[in-house]
């Protein structure tokens, strides 16, 4: 798998990242192990988790696999904080540094490579939140820092604050939802990320699974949309507008002799500023299908056609 620099930093990451949000819930530990081994064997390095994923079980499973299955030094480990278990946002210095210590304990690591602010907390002064990033880097608990789910002005403000004084930890990554079904971030967020010199890490690059084409004729049993805890997550992308985009992806895939998944993933992977889409798979078989996209490059005319059919006016907010 090819590597890219994360923004203007010196950190190299594989151009696909492995997401672990379902580990410990929809993905059992044995299945997670199979995924991680396959990902590493394919040359993948970036593995993304968060302290609130499956109440910490995602980090615990990853920590176990780092001890037993793969070499930690072969991976770029990323995690996130700023959401309490009860769902409340908390960007206070107290919570963030305690959350990082708890993540390191679950992962059984001395440091992570990338620590990200999971959400923007409007109740905490941003300079206090960002001071936790500086402390985390200065203490050696993380090597790089980033943000997630920030609006464009929030990215710009955070990046400018960190650049304003020597010694502050620069924002090198921004993790956001981005796909052919969700292009609204191109209006303000993407320009802010590019100006900050950060790398984009798109989550749900397959439109919450809808761009694979599996929902074209209904909701299959065993799919995320059929699961009660994911139904509301997928439902916004099951309307006629999204269906039109999905059909264009399917048509492109048929013409290229590849899967719709590969077309949709390659489109977002090669957008300006993107370092690595974060892909989440429930099974090793699903991950194998995702990894098949590595060698695909979309012809210019197909990319232009997909750009037109999914322009920002048609994208979901």
C-alpha positions, 0 to 999 in steps of 0.5 A: 500500500502506498504512503502519504505524508499527513498534511505538511508534517513528516508523518507518513501514513498508509493511504487507507486507514483501518477504523475500529469503531465496531470492534467489541460490538459488531466485530468480535475480537477474533474477527478484529485480529483477522482484519488487523493482520490482513491490513498489515500484510497489505502494507497498511499502517494507520489504525484509528480508534477512540476512547468512546468506541464500544465503551473502550473495548475497541482500544482494549482489543487493539492493545491486545492485538498489538501485544500478541499479533503485530509489531506496534512499531509497524503501525501509526496508532491514532485515538481520540478524546473529548466525549464523555461516556454519557455523550457529553462533550468535554474539552477541558484540560482535566478531562482530556489528559485523564482520557489520554492516560486511560486510552494509553492504559487500555492500549497498553502503550506509552504513547500514541502517534496521533491524538485527536480532539473528537469534537469541538466543545463550545463550553470550554475556551479553545485555548484551554482545550489546545493546551492539553494537546501541547501537554500531551506532546511535551510529555511524550504521550503523543507524537502528533495532534489533530482535530475531528468533526470541526467546522471550518472556522474551528479548524482555522482558529485552532490551527492559527492559535497553535501557529501563533507561538513557538513550541505549540503542537501544530494541528496536522490532521482533521478527521471528517465525514467525506464521501460522494454523498457528503461533500458539504465540507468542501465549502469551508472545512476543506479550504481551512484544512488545506490552509492549516497544512493538515491532512484530511482523514475522511470517515465513512468514505463509503457513505455509511455503506450506502455507496457499496450498492447493497441498499439499492433494492432494500435493506438486507438482513445483517446490514448496518441499516438493519441493526437497531443501533445503526439504523438511524446512522444509515437512514439519511442516505437512503433517499432518492437523491442519494440513490441517483448518486449510487446508480452513477457509481454502479454504472462507473463500476460496471464500465471499469469491471470493478466494484462500486465500493472501489469506485467510491473509495478511490474517488474520495482517496484521491481528493485534494488534501486527503491523506487516508480515508478511514475504512471500517469493516465488520468482517475480514471479508469486507476488508479484503474487498476494500483493500482491492481498491488500492491499485485503482485509479479513476479515469478523468472522465469518470471522476468528472462525471461523479463530481457532477452528479454529486456536486455540493448542492446535492450533498447532504448537510 
